[in-house]
């Protein structure tokens, strides 16, 4: 499969729910991410799918070291990110970058495009200012923007152009991994394909690894080599993307696929419409977290939490049915 | 699917312009379509193409004073809404035509209970109060499958999930048995599984009440699921209109074709999506000619100068493109 770039081992993140203002007491824990294992391969795309509130973004924040895991470890090229020296940490932050959903709020409105792209290089004392300006131009060309845009402010750009600036900024420090958190869902339909194509081209050219977080399964399948499906803080199924589409095993994955509306009116299928909604992570159901919404639930599902099982090589599922 | 109900709403040559300091923004520029009883018409397009403004024009809720409906007719059961007084319009909004907005969090009032908000419409239009009002509220909530309505009607919006809130909005919109329901991207802010639930519900309610729906969306898969007739809008104009099956099987306008192609599909393995170059044009002082020209792969000289007229290319299939006329 290739070299493992990033590995998550049993990562958990619990947020305390406190009561009282002074001398606050912890009354409960929100288990946002509850024991997640996966690895991202060099130069490949790892897709993470799930509904809102399932812990996708928290996972991304943990990888970016914006949150510290309650438990478990995140390894980058075999090294534990929590035990990095100051210098190594700086290196790590440069190698892992992010592109966020909304390019309207992720770019500073008071900075020019060139300064936005330059900022990571300045912050990391990379290049003297004159050289870095050449690098800015190189980056602008790299993401398909005109060099004349360097002097504009974000408000003068369209959504698609802004997202290109955000991508250029992420590329500035020659990262190895870029976390894409819903990179196109805030963009117009006709612009989305442009950005998706750009991301794919850049990956090929620069050998980048992506971790793609999205709720649009068709997009995730189009971009990823490997997909994992998350539900309420846990990964319920991991597989190669074609295999997952051809042979989804977990009832939740099956429901997610059938909730996707067909693109033509001729193939109207009556899919599985899941009853109910995602329960609160404050008080997740016992046993398998999906059992209240699952049509195949058996008594054991209420009591025992299923462990992830490898069914075929590279395809694991956490479900009592298998 | 070939229902031929009575024509309820007819919009002809609607033009809504915004008069700003820097010039005239032609947000809606000559839109015509009609809506039959029990039918769903889909308005598809990118943000800023005028689909929401078309909806607001029908309800006469165009932001004042910059926005104005400068031309056109909107006939509801033969009566022109543009000639109504504001007082008369108030009796129409929420009763004959109602609307579901995109974001259920911002369209509900956080300081009133859900029951109060559903009741408001019923109280105003049907002049009910007391126990009869409560029964009606429960009925409305029951219609959109909110479990135990007598309990949930005392909840505040923040106590409900996104899907439930959007159902409450549906209950408000449908409480007075409107003839026309305008749904403006009702599922965009919902999760995929909740979207599937909501669309199924909307279809069932539509069949039960025989209401006509104008469905505004940018998502072709939602169109495929929900609509009978599709209107594709680009930069304030309708560029193609057809029955849903015809549009998907035989799209003609280059914009429609490009949009349909640019979406990743689950079944197909494609290495590269075919993207549409460039961006939607600004609507401020738009140039003459077809507005899709700068992005069109197949433009010819006549596209630059004059706007192409709508021509029929098949039964109920109309396209506005110069190349079609030449064929």
Boltz contact constraints between the chains, C-beta under 6 A:
constraints:
  - contact:
      token1: [A, 51]
      token2: [B, 191]
      max_distance: 6.0
  - contact:
      token1: [A, 52]
      token2: [B, 191]
      max_distance: 6.0
  - contact:
      token1: [A, 158]
      token2: [B, 279]
      max_distance: 6.0
  - contact:
      token1: [A, 188]
      token2: [B, 46]
      max_distance: 6.0
  - contact:
      token1: [A, 188]
      token2: [B, 47]
      max_distance: 6.0
  - contact:
      token1: [A, 189]
      token2: [B, 46]
      max_distance: 6.0
  - contact:
      token1: [A, 189]
      token2: [B, 218]
      max_distance: 6.0
  - contact:
      token1: [A, 190]
      token2: [B, 46]
      max_distance: 6.0
  - contact:
      token1: [A, 190]
      token2: [B, 276]
      max_distance: 6.0
  - contact:
      token1: [A, 193]
      token2: [B, 262]
      max_distance: 6.0
  - contact:
      token1: [A, 193]
      token2: [B, 273]
      max_distance: 6.0
  - contact:
      token1: [A, 193]
      token2: [B, 275]
      max_distance: 6.0
  - contact:
      token1: [A, 194]
      token2: [B, 275]
      max_distance: 6.0
  - contact:
      token1: [A, 196]
      token2: [B, 273]
      max_distance: 6.0
  - contact:
      token1: [A, 197]
      token2: [B, 272]
      max_distance: 6.0
  - contact:
      token1: [A, 197]
      token2: [B, 273]
      max_distance: 6.0
  - contact:
      token1: [A, 197]
      token2: [B, 275]
      max_distance: 6.0
  - contact:
      token1: [A, 218]
      token2: [B, 264]
      max_distance: 6.0
  - contact:
      token1: [A, 218]
      token2: [B, 266]
      max_distance: 6.0
  - contact:
      token1: [A, 219]
      token2: [B, 264]
      max_distance: 6.0
  - contact:
      token1: [A, 222]
      token2: [B, 264]
      max_distance: 6.0
  - contact:
      token1: [A, 259]
      token2: [B, 192]
      max_distance: 6.0
  - contact:
      token1: [A, 259]
      token2: [B, 193]
      max_distance: 6.0
  - contact:
      token1: [A, 259]
      token2: [B, 196]
      max_distance: 6.0
  - contact:
      token1: [A, 261]
      token2: [B, 221]
      max_distance: 6.0
  - contact:
      token1: [A, 261]
      token2: [B, 225]
      max_distance: 6.0
  - contact:
      token1: [A, 263]
      token2: [B, 221]
      max_distance: 6.0
  - contact:
      token1: [A, 263]
      token2: [B, 265]
      max_distance: 6.0
  - contact:
      token1: [A, 264]
      token2: [B, 224]
      max_distance: 6.0
  - contact:
      token1: [A, 264]
      token2: [B, 248]
      max_distance: 6.0
  - contact:
      token1: [A, 265]
      token2: [B, 224]
      max_distance: 6.0
  - contact:
      token1: [A, 265]
      token2: [B, 244]
      max_distance: 6.0
  - contact:
      token1: [A, 265]
      token2: [B, 245]
      max_distance: 6.0
  - contact:
      token1: [A, 265]
      token2: [B, 248]
      max_distance: 6.0
  - contact:
      token1: [A, 273]
      token2: [B, 196]
      max_distance: 6.0
  - contact:
      token1: [A, 273]
      token2: [B, 197]
      max_distance: 6.0
  - contact:
      token1: [A, 273]
      token2: [B, 200]
      max_distance: 6.0
  - contact:
      token1: [A, 274]
      token2: [B, 193]
      max_distance: 6.0
  - contact:
      token1: [A, 277]
      token2: [B, 161]
      max_distance: 6.0
  - contact:
      token1: [A, 277]
      token2: [B, 163]
      max_distance: 6.0
